[in-house]
Amino acid sequence: MVSTEPQESAETKKAAPGLFAQLVRFALIGGCCALLDLGIYSGERALGMDHAPWDTVARAVSFIIGTTTAYFLNRKFTFSAGRKEGAGQVGSFVLLYTVTFFVAVGMNALMLAVLPEMAWKATLAWVISQGTATAINFVMLKWVVFREN
């Protein structure tokens, strides 16, 4: 059987969405994954992981789940025209998320230590740590992990 549909060759590249479109997609995907991350973190704290060292473990687990989900969604929908050379891209992802893992978990621990006692202390610490990691991630995903050749 012969297909009459145009075939995408190995040399054909998808056009990259513009910077504004990438920012919008990154924000939408990031927002959904941040809610997933916060939900897991809040759930873990509600289950008793609300004191040292378990609060740090809870933040680590929620970060890993949220950012891994964000990586795959951003790879597919935000930076789809970026390089896809397998091991190099995965290696860049692992390096980036290792750095942002320590930034997010460390910032969360720091905020839990320095913020005054209040009802929303853990949530505020999470928001500050997530915001810091998100800023680093967009820049590095766009210009390193998923850069266009």
Protein Blocks (a to p, Z undefined) as FASTA:
>chain_A
ZZfbdcddfklccddddfklmmmmmmmmmmmmmmmmmmmmmmmmmnopaccfklmmmmmm
mmmmmmmmmmmmmmmmmmmmbccehjmmmmmmmmmmmmmmmmmmmmmmmmmmmpccdfkl
mmmmmmmmmmmmmmmmmmmmmmmmmpcZZ
